[in-house]
Amino acid sequence: MMRSDVDLQHWLSAGVAAVEDWQGSFSPFAGHPSLRVSDAQLASAFEAFTERLGDNYPFFHPFYAGQMLKPPHPAAVVGYLTAMLINPNNHALDGGPATARMEKEVVAQLAGMFGLGTHLGHLTTSGTIANLEALYIARELHPGSGVAYSEEAHYTHGRMCGVLGIEGTPVAADSAGRLDPAALEDLLATGRIGTVVATTGTTGLGAIDPVPEVLAVARRHGVRVHVDAAYGGFFTLLAGGAGRAGLDEAPWRAIAGCDSVVVDPHKHGLQPYGCGAVLFRDPEVGRFYRHDSPYTYFTSDELHLGEISLECSRAGAAAAALWLTFQLLPPTPDGLGQVLAACRRAALDWSELIEDSGRLALFQPPELDIVCYFPMAGPSGRTGALSLSAIDDASGRMLAAGMADRAEPVFLSTLQVPASGFARRHPGIAADRDGARVLRSVLMKPEAENYVPELHARIERLVAG
Ligand SMILES: Cc1ncc(COP(=O)(O)O)c(C=O)c1O
């Protein structure tokens, strides 16, 4: 059950002690009675609080194989909570010099991971905000032009285009869920597009857009390329790697030639929520962030992070957590790469079992660590003639039954797939509805590797009902 050897209770106490020591170096002062609460009051509120927290899914457990969710690494927890006791604000060096410098260091490590030499970047509170920043810069550089992204791209690209007042155009994906460069070529020939978003690791299927081809088409038309690697970015550590977990390096190496990239440490970087990142290849784009702020930026002429980001206040604790984590598990093939490799192997092992199964079928082979599959269930819950309605009903039933099973629970998620998506991959299935839910498991905990056979067995039993 133990997720790591770290004694969290010890290190959390050590964090409190370190901050209290530091506070003790200033003169003592009296606390204000308005803030006072007794231990007894806290005890009763805390009891109610922890009871309410029990209403959660066990994201930490290998039998939680649903959405993109897992607890942070203990090192991130220790880093976050310790820094949070100080509560620095990384907007400016005036708000938190130590954590602002940590942020610059981790951003340089992320840039190095993608092979970006020169760069300008910062952490953000999420992937959505990081992508918004990239699209904001895109709009400033190509005013009046639109943004193209795959029809499989994250929904927030369309939403953020709306926020920015830009026209967003979805581009067809191929039968593996990757942006189709031929369809992109046709769209760019219209001259309406200023920026293309390529996704390396789509949220639904984990598909990797063909970045080199996208880049070539875009450059032919003088168009900018942004890479949304919010979920998939850390898999670049497996690019060209030896062994089963190794990935084709072409799309990952091409990122260095793109204009911007987003990666979320709060997905595959072992961090708590509140940690995305955006990186630009050309530091000159910093000019689009220029603003006056009469009430900040007074302690240093050094670049303040608020001078190169759209957000103002941001948790310095998020940078602290990532910094401490990277000291132990750096974003290198031998560091964090080993975590990603285990997730990837888990997905490969499981897809082999599904391929040999008479009860489950792969929706498509996994490219990263997201496995999408469906029950080969007939109308009465038995294997039989397959139809979209039977698959949809059985997927929904299995999702609910897996969570409700007290003895052998399993927590899955579903992905809504249009009938056309099925027809391209599984033409024999009767399209009696306009789409169906398939089951989707993000195997983003390395522990998954050791639980694949049991996970598979539990899910196969769910098909039988
Ligand atoms: C590819 C991709 N882009 C963007 C996002 C949005 O990130 P966030 O949820 O951190 O805002 C996600 C979230 O899953 C994602 O997978």
The ligand as a Tripos MOL2 file, in Angstrom:
@<TRIPOS>MOLECULE
LIG
   16    16     1     0     0
SMALL
NO_CHARGES

@<TRIPOS>ATOM
      1 C1         -4.0870   18.0030  -23.7880 C.3       1 LIG1
      2 C2         -4.6980   18.8540  -22.7110 C.ar      1 LIG1
      3 N1         -4.6890   20.1990  -22.8470 N.ar      1 LIG1
      4 C3         -5.2110   21.0150  -21.9110 C.ar      1 LIG1
      5 C4         -5.7920   20.5040  -20.7700 C.ar      1 LIG1
      6 C5         -6.3700   21.4360  -19.7350 C.3       1 LIG1
      7 O1         -5.5360   21.4280  -18.6210 O.3       1 LIG1
      8 P1         -6.0690   21.8840  -17.1760 P.3       1 LIG1
      9 O2         -7.1150   20.8940  -16.7820 O.co2     1 LIG1
     10 O3         -4.8430   21.8360  -16.3200 O.co2     1 LIG1
     11 O4         -6.6290   23.2520  -17.3040 O.co2     1 LIG1
     12 C6         -5.8330   19.1070  -20.5920 C.ar      1 LIG1
     13 C7         -6.4720   18.5160  -19.4050 C.2       1 LIG1
     14 O5         -6.6590   17.3290  -19.2850 O.2       1 LIG1
     15 C8         -5.2660   18.2730  -21.5770 C.ar      1 LIG1
     16 O6         -5.2680   16.9420  -21.4500 O.3       1 LIG1
@<TRIPOS>BOND
     1     1     2 1
     2     2     3 ar
     3     2    15 ar
     4     3     4 ar
     5     4     5 ar
     6     5     6 1
     7     5    12 ar
     8     6     7 1
     9     7     8 1
    10     8     9 2
    11     8    10 1
    12     8    11 1
    13    12    13 1
    14    12    15 ar
    15    13    14 2
    16    15    16 1
@<TRIPOS>SUBSTRUCTURE
     1 LIG1         1 GROUP 0 **** ****
